[in-house]
Amino acid sequence: MAVPKKRTTRSTQGQRRSHLALTPTQLVSTTAGDLVPRRLKKAAELGLLKTTKKV
């Protein structure tokens, strides 16, 4: 079984994992004027999603 020869520092570990940071959800407006995440736009326009008016 492979075992690392030395311990990885928190700095090096953080640099390797820096690309895993979460990004905020992109909101788009639907034809009804609601703000929903991009992946749910079609469902909102078809009436399959409960939305709240934010515009």
Backbone bond lengths (Angstrom), bond angles and torsions (degrees), N, CA, C in turn:
res aa  C-N    CA-C-N  psi(-1)  N-CA   C-N-CA  omega(-1)  CA-C   N-CA-C  phi
1 M - - - 1.445 - - 1.530 109.43 -
2 A 1.324 117.10 137.11 1.458 120.89 -177.38 1.524 111.02 -77.11
3 V 1.310 115.99 132.44 1.455 122.80 179.45 1.527 107.86 -129.01
4 P 1.346 118.87 131.23 1.461 119.52 179.38 1.534 110.85 -65.69
5 K 1.347 116.10 146.37 1.463 120.57 -177.24 1.508 112.52 -77.49
6 K 1.333 118.01 -25.59 1.461 119.94 177.84 1.521 110.11 -144.23
7 R 1.311 114.46 159.31 1.462 121.08 -176.58 1.528 111.05 -71.44
8 T 1.325 116.39 140.58 1.464 121.70 176.22 1.522 109.04 -84.90
9 T 1.315 117.23 128.61 1.458 120.98 -179.02 1.527 110.36 -72.49
10 R 1.323 116.09 162.11 1.465 120.24 178.58 1.520 111.03 -64.23
11 S 1.332 116.23 -34.09 1.458 120.55 179.42 1.535 111.13 -63.92
12 T 1.309 116.74 -48.60 1.460 121.45 179.80 1.520 110.87 -65.06
13 Q 1.321 116.17 -40.37 1.460 121.18 179.14 1.528 110.16 -63.61
14 G 1.349 116.19 -40.97 1.460 120.53 178.80 1.513 112.61 -67.00
15 Q 1.328 116.81 -36.63 1.464 120.11 178.40 1.525 110.95 -66.48
16 R 1.320 116.68 -36.60 1.458 120.51 179.49 1.527 111.19 -69.72
17 R 1.338 116.72 -34.71 1.459 120.95 -175.97 1.524 113.33 -95.26
18 S 1.331 118.11 5.92 1.466 120.63 -174.08 1.528 112.34 -62.71
19 H 1.319 117.98 -27.84 1.465 120.22 -179.15 1.532 112.53 -77.65
20 L 1.326 118.62 -3.00 1.458 121.42 -179.52 1.526 112.82 -91.05
21 A 1.331 118.07 4.08 1.462 121.31 -177.39 1.532 110.12 -64.08
22 L 1.332 116.39 143.00 1.457 121.49 -179.88 1.518 110.81 -77.04
23 T 1.311 116.26 145.79 1.462 121.44 176.65 1.521 108.57 -110.71
24 P 1.333 118.60 149.46 1.458 120.17 179.46 1.537 111.06 -65.64
25 T 1.318 116.13 151.70 1.455 121.71 -179.05 1.521 110.49 -71.00
26 Q 1.319 117.07 134.71 1.455 121.26 177.06 1.524 108.67 -81.23
27 L 1.329 116.28 124.85 1.455 120.71 178.97 1.520 109.39 -101.71
28 V 1.321 115.76 136.95 1.462 121.78 176.68 1.525 107.93 -125.24
29 S 1.313 116.13 153.05 1.460 119.44 179.60 1.525 109.53 -91.75
30 T 1.318 116.16 141.95 1.458 121.80 179.36 1.520 108.84 -92.26
31 T 1.313 116.61 178.61 1.458 120.79 179.16 1.519 111.48 -66.33
32 A 1.338 116.75 -24.01 1.461 121.00 178.60 1.527 111.81 -84.16
33 G 1.344 117.23 -5.41 1.451 120.64 178.64 1.513 114.20 91.23
34 D 1.316 118.21 12.61 1.456 122.06 178.92 1.528 110.02 -88.42
35 L 1.310 116.87 153.21 1.465 121.83 172.89 1.519 108.53 -102.03
36 V 1.316 116.23 119.91 1.458 121.98 -179.68 1.529 108.54 -136.33
37 P 1.349 117.66 158.28 1.462 119.59 173.56 1.527 110.44 -61.18
38 R 1.327 115.87 149.37 1.469 121.60 -175.99 1.527 111.96 -54.90
39 R 1.343 117.60 -38.26 1.462 120.09 -176.67 1.518 113.21 -70.14
40 L 1.355 117.93 -16.06 1.465 121.08 -178.14 1.523 112.81 -108.26
41 K 1.331 118.32 8.59 1.461 121.52 -175.28 1.532 111.90 -60.78
42 K 1.305 117.07 -47.68 1.458 120.22 -177.48 1.522 111.44 -64.19
43 A 1.324 117.51 -40.92 1.461 121.59 178.52 1.528 110.46 -63.40
44 A 1.324 117.29 -38.23 1.465 120.92 179.42 1.529 110.82 -67.95
45 E 1.320 116.95 -39.25 1.462 120.36 179.75 1.527 111.57 -69.67
46 L 1.325 117.53 -29.66 1.462 121.17 178.57 1.525 112.67 -83.74
47 G 1.342 116.45 -5.09 1.449 120.31 178.70 1.516 114.24 83.17
48 L 1.319 117.38 18.20 1.454 120.99 -178.80 1.520 112.80 -92.56
49 L 1.338 116.40 2.11 1.450 120.94 -173.40 1.519 109.74 -132.87
50 K 1.326 115.79 135.07 1.468 119.66 175.21 1.516 107.47 -80.30
51 T 1.315 118.19 124.33 1.455 121.96 -179.40 1.502 110.43 -124.55
52 T 1.321 115.37 159.12 1.458 121.05 175.04 1.525 107.97 -114.89
53 K 1.304 117.04 139.95 1.460 121.57 179.94 1.514 109.32 -71.87
54 K 1.339 116.46 127.05 1.462 120.92 178.14 1.512 111.01 -127.32
55 V 1.297 118.36 -0.05 1.473 120.53 -178.07 1.501 109.94 -97.55
